[in-house]
Amino acid sequence: MKNELCERLGIEFPIFAFSHCRDVVAAVSRAGAFGVLGAVAFSPEELERELAWIDEHVGGKPYGLDTVMPAQYIGREQGQMAKEALEGMIPEAHKKWLEDLLKKYGVPELPENVDEFEGLLGWSLSAGRAHVDVGLKHPIRLLANALGPPPVEIVEDAHKHGLLVAALCGNVKQALAQKEAGVDIIIASGYEAGGHTGEISTLVLVPQVADAVGKTPVLAAGGIGDGRQVAAAFALGASGVWCGSVWLTTNESDCVEPLVDKLLVARSQDTRRSKCMTGKPARQLVTPYTKAWEEPGSPGTLQMPLQFMLTANAMQRITRHAQSGAAGSAELLGSAVGQVVGMMNKRKPAGQVVSDFVQEYVETVERLRETLPE
């Protein structure tokens, strides 16, 4: 499984694990793969603490940082739009509708001693830049960006620090734009993927992107749940895989237990792309919350970053309510997750997920060798 990309990053296996949980990132890297911390949920101060912890627990193994610097969002054209100005763009009707929905399901307000989650974190160029500045102070080996090619100046800064730059795409046009921007690794994310994703399936997208970008390494993303799919990714022209959903149910995951329980029994058809999370299409677990945004009477979703600013408090309240264990408390609880959730039916240590991927990959390749003519 080892290839040139592994040599460039100093890893054994080209398995890239995206996670918002530092424990998962460290465990995956220690197992010989490559953990990537998602920065979007953290303030710069929080991200500094998370990366410092990883530095101490990763055993000297390489890891990376994922930021979100959207190519398009409200306020980008005006530069750094003040948070207060953005908040003023959220209609009162949306706020009332959402509050009524929470009351319908008995979701209480946050206690006074709990800090409210910041709804603007990560969903703008300025926030992404702040995350990059923090990351460059740590021994990260890769900087990844979702939702479009990273700004040229950030690519240049990363390269000056000896980092590789990766970016996600959902079609060939996006992949070529990222290559033009100087991106070193193209992550072809198929329709099956959790979170923000496009319209083309992984099986179709990966070979198209691989053919289009030539020698630039491609990672296959979307529907990667075991070693058979890793082998398929290589067959399609990828140099490795990028996966996020499978780590949500690992022992190290920081997902609350009621959410893990829901994910372990969910089927692939229990996910749906919706704009209700961030304002852009993102695949997530279907819940009464996601359905409510599509029903008559819904005010409709807002553009990024307004949608997440509107819903951040609600998501925090739903999660805390689910942790309370009260009857029906987990009903609204959901998560970004891909169709591979139908294969996630057992808790495992993250390191075992890596070793299982490798063993299944080897078995698959051996089985395929037997089909070759003598």
C-alpha positions in Angstrom: 0.0 0.0 0.0 2.9 2.3 0.6 3.6 4.8 -2.2 5.3 8.1 -3.1 2.7 10.1 -1.1 3.5 8.0 2.0 7.2 8.8 1.6 6.5 12.5 1.2 4.5 12.6 4.4 6.4 10.0 6.4 3.5 7.6 6.9 3.0 3.8 6.4 -0.5 3.9 4.9 -2.1 6.5 2.7 -5.3 6.5 4.9 -6.2 10.1 5.8 -8.6 10.4 8.8 -10.5 13.6 9.1 -11.9 14.2 12.6 -12.8 17.0 14.9 -11.6 14.9 17.8 -7.9 15.2 18.8 -7.9 11.7 20.3 -8.9 10.2 17.0 -6.3 12.2 15.1 -3.4 11.1 17.4 -4.5 7.5 17.5 -4.7 7.2 13.7 -1.3 8.8 13.2 0.2 6.6 15.8 -1.2 3.6 13.9 0.8 4.6 10.8 -1.9 6.4 8.9 -2.5 10.2 8.8 -4.8 12.0 11.2 -6.2 15.4 10.2 -7.9 17.7 12.8 -10.9 19.6 11.6 -10.5 23.2 12.9 -13.9 24.6 12.1 -15.4 24.1 15.5 -12.6 25.8 17.4 -11.6 29.4 18.2 -7.9 30.2 17.6 -7.3 29.8 21.3 -9.1 26.5 21.5 -7.3 25.3 18.4 -3.9 26.2 20.0 -4.8 23.9 22.9 -6.0 21.1 20.7 -2.8 21.1 18.6 -0.6 21.4 21.6 -2.3 18.2 23.0 -1.8 16.4 19.7 1.9 17.4 19.7 2.3 15.7 23.1 0.3 12.5 22.3 1.0 11.7 18.6 4.3 10.1 19.4 6.2 12.2 16.9 4.1 10.9 14.0 2.9 13.3 11.3 -0.6 14.8 11.2 -2.5 17.6 9.5 -5.0 20.4 9.9 -8.2 21.0 8.0 -9.7 24.4 7.6 -12.8 25.8 5.9 -12.2 28.8 3.7 -15.3 28.9 1.5 -14.9 30.3 -2.0 -18.4 31.9 -1.7 -20.3 33.2 1.3 -22.2 36.3 2.4 -19.8 39.1 3.3 -16.7 37.9 1.4 -17.1 40.6 -1.2 -17.0 43.2 1.5 -13.9 41.7 3.2 -14.2 41.1 6.9 -17.8 41.8 7.7 -18.4 42.4 11.4 -20.2 39.6 13.3 -22.8 42.1 14.4 -23.6 43.0 10.8 -24.0 39.4 9.8 -26.2 38.7 12.8 -28.4 41.6 11.7 -29.0 39.8 8.4 -30.7 36.8 10.1 -34.5 37.3 9.9 -36.4 37.2 13.2 -38.9 34.8 11.6 -36.2 32.2 11.3 -35.2 32.7 14.9 -38.8 32.3 16.1 -39.4 29.2 13.9 -36.3 27.5 15.2 -37.1 28.3 18.8 -40.7 27.0 18.4 -39.2 23.8 17.0 -37.0 23.3 20.0 -39.9 24.0 22.4 -42.0 21.4 20.5 -39.4 18.7 21.4 -38.8 20.0 24.9 -35.2 21.2 24.4 -34.3 23.6 27.2 -32.2 26.8 27.1 -28.5 26.5 28.0 -27.7 26.9 31.7 -26.3 30.3 32.5 -22.9 28.8 33.5 -22.4 27.3 30.0 -20.7 29.3 27.3 -22.7 29.5 24.1 -21.0 28.0 21.0 -19.7 30.6 18.6 -21.7 30.4 15.4 -19.2 32.2 13.1 -16.2 29.9 13.8 -14.4 28.7 10.8 -17.0 29.6 8.1 -15.2 32.6 6.6 -11.9 33.4 5.0 -10.8 35.5 8.0 -11.6 32.6 10.4 -9.8 30.1 8.2 -6.7 32.4 8.0 -6.7 32.6 11.8 -6.7 28.8 12.0 -3.9 28.6 9.5 -1.8 31.0 11.6 -2.2 28.8 14.6 -1.4 25.6 12.7 1.8 27.0 11.2 3.2 27.3 14.8 2.9 23.5 15.1 4.6 20.6 13.3 1.7 19.9 11.0 2.7 18.3 7.7 -0.5 19.0 5.7 -3.0 21.8 5.4 -6.4 20.9 3.9 -9.2 23.2 2.8 -12.8 22.4 2.1 -15.3 24.3 -0.1 -13.0 25.5 -2.8 -9.3 26.2 -3.5 -7.5 27.9 -0.7 -6.3 31.5 -1.3 -3.0 31.6 -3.2 -1.3 33.5 -0.3 -2.2 30.7 2.1 -0.9 28.0 -0.3 2.3 30.0 -0.6 2.6 30.3 3.2 2.1 26.6 3.6 4.7 25.8 1.0 7.2 28.1 2.7 6.7 26.1 5.9 7.3 22.9 4.0 3.7 21.7 4.1 1.7 19.9 1.5 -1.7 21.5 0.7 -4.8 19.5 0.0 -8.3 20.6 -1.0 -11.7 18.8 -1.6 -13.5 18.9 -4.9 -16.8 17.5 -6.2 -16.2 17.8 -10.0 -13.4 18.0 -12.5 -13.7 21.8 -12.9 -13.1 22.3 -9.2 -10.1 19.9 -9.3 -8.5 21.8 -12.1 -9.0 25.1 -10.3 -7.3 23.7 -7.2 -4.4 22.4 -9.2 -4.0 25.9 -10.7 -4.0 27.4 -7.2 -1.0 25.2 -6.3 -2.7 22.5 -4.4 -0.5 19.4 -3.9 -3.2 16.8 -3.2 -6.7 16.7 -4.7 -9.4 15.1 -2.6 -12.2 13.8 -4.8 -15.3 13.7 -2.6 -18.2 11.8 -4.0 -21.9 12.2 -3.4 -21.9 9.5 -0.8 -19.6 11.5 1.5 -20.7 13.0 4.8 -20.7 16.8 5.2 -20.3 19.1 2.2 -20.5 17.1 -1.0 -21.5 17.4 -4.6 -23.6 15.5 -7.1 -21.2 12.9 -8.5 -20.6 9.5 -7.0 -17.1 8.5 -5.8 -16.9 5.6 -8.3 -17.5 8.0 -11.2 -15.7 11.1 -9.8 -12.3 9.6 -8.8 -11.1 8.4 -12.2 -12.3 11.6 -13.9 -10.3 13.7 -11.5 -7.3 11.4 -11.6 -7.3 11.7 -15.4 -7.7 15.5 -15.3 -5.0 16.4 -12.8 -2.3 14.0 -14.2 0.6 13.5 -11.7 -1.1 15.4 -8.9 -2.0 12.8 -6.2 -5.7 12.2 -5.7 -7.4 10.9 -2.6 -10.8 9.2 -2.9 -13.4 10.3 -0.4 -17.0 9.3 0.1 -18.1 5.8 1.0 -14.8 4.6 2.3 -15.5 2.1 5.1 -13.2 -0.8 4.8 -10.1 -2.2 3.0 -12.1 -3.3 -0.1 -13.0 0.3 -0.8 -9.4 1.3 -0.3 -8.4 -1.2 -3.0 -11.2 0.1 -5.2 -9.8 3.6 -4.7 -6.4 2.5 -5.9 -8.0 0.8 -8.9 -9.7 4.1 -9.8 -6.5 6.0 -9.9 -6.3 7.4 -6.4 -3.1 7.5 -4.3 -5.0 7.0 -1.0 -8.3 7.6 0.8 -9.8 10.4 2.8 -12.4 9.3 5.3 -14.3 11.0 8.1 -17.5 9.2 9.0 -15.9 5.9 10.1 -14.1 7.6 13.0 -17.4 8.8 14.6 -18.0 5.5 16.3 -14.5 4.7 17.3 -13.6 4.3 21.0 -11.7 7.6 20.9 -14.6 9.6 19.4 -15.9 12.5 21.4 -19.4 12.1 20.0 -21.9 11.9 22.8 -23.1 8.3 23.5 -26.7 8.9 22.3 -25.4 10.0 18.9 -23.0 7.0 18.7 -26.0 4.7 19.5 -28.0 6.2 16.6 -25.1 5.9 14.2 -24.5 2.3 15.0 -28.0 1.3 14.0 -28.4 3.7 11.1 -28.7 2.5 7.5 -27.2 4.1 4.5 -30.6 5.4 3.4 -30.9 7.2 6.8 -28.7 10.1 5.5 -29.7 13.0 3.3 -28.0 16.1 1.9 -29.5 19.2 3.4 -28.6 22.9 3.7 -29.9 23.1 7.3 -26.5 22.7 8.8 -24.4 25.4 7.1 -26.3 26.8 4.2 -24.6 24.6 1.7 -25.6 20.9 0.8 -24.1 18.6 3.5 -24.9 15.0 4.0 -26.2 14.2 7.5 -28.2 11.8 9.5 -32.0 12.2 8.9 -33.8 13.3 12.0 -37.0 15.2 12.8 -34.8 18.3 12.9 -33.6 17.8 9.3 -37.1 16.9 8.1 -38.6 20.0 9.7 -36.5 22.3 7.5 -38.1 20.7 4.4 -41.7 20.7 5.6 -44.4 23.3 4.8 -44.0 26.2 7.2 -40.3 26.1 7.3 -38.7 29.5 6.6 -36.0 27.9 4.4 -32.3 27.9 5.0 -30.0 30.9 4.9 -26.7 31.3 3.0 -23.4 30.6 4.6 -22.4 31.7 7.2 -25.8 32.9 8.4 -27.3 29.4 8.6 -24.8 28.1 11.1 -24.9 31.3 13.0 -28.6 30.8 13.3 -28.5 27.2 14.4 -25.2 26.9 16.4 -27.0 27.6 19.7 -29.8 25.1 18.8 -27.3 22.4 18.0 -25.6 22.9 21.3 -28.9 22.8 23.2 -30.0 19.6 21.4 -26.7 17.9 22.2 -26.9 18.8 25.9 -30.5 17.7 26.0 -29.6 14.3 24.5 -26.9 13.9 27.2 -29.5 14.4 29.9 -31.0 11.0 29.1 -34.6 12.3 29.4 -37.3 10.4 27.4 -37.1 11.5 23.8 -34.1 13.7 24.4 -32.0 12.3 21.5 -34.8 12.6 18.9 -33.4 15.7 17.2 -29.8 14.7 17.7 -27.9 14.2 14.4 -24.5 14.6 12.8 -22.8 15.0 9.5 -22.2 11.5 8.3 -21.9 9.7 4.9 -23.8 6.7 3.5 -21.0 4.5 4.8 -22.9 4.8 8.2 -24.7 1.6 7.1 -21.3 -0.3 7.6 -20.5 1.4 10.9 -22.2 -1.1 13.3 -19.5 -1.8 15.9 -17.3 0.3 18.1 -13.6 -0.2 17.6 -10.4 1.6 18.6 -9.2 4.0 15.9 -6.0 2.1 15.5 -7.9 -1.1 14.9 -9.9 0.6 12.1 -6.6 1.4 10.5 -5.2 -2.1 10.8 -8.5 -3.6 9.6 -8.4 -1.4 6.5 -4.9 -2.6 5.8 -5.7 -6.3 6.3 -8.8 -6.1 4.2 -6.9 -4.3 1.5 -4.3 -7.0 1.4 -6.9 -9.8 1.3 -8.7 -8.0 -1.5 -5.6 -7.5 -3.7 -4.7 -11.2 -3.1 -8.2 -12.2 -4.2 -8.0 -10.1 -7.3 -4.6 -11.6 -8.2 -6.3 -15.0 -8.3 -8.6 -13.7 -11.1 -5.7 -12.9 -13.4 -4.9 -15.3 -16.3 -1.8 -17.4 -15.8 
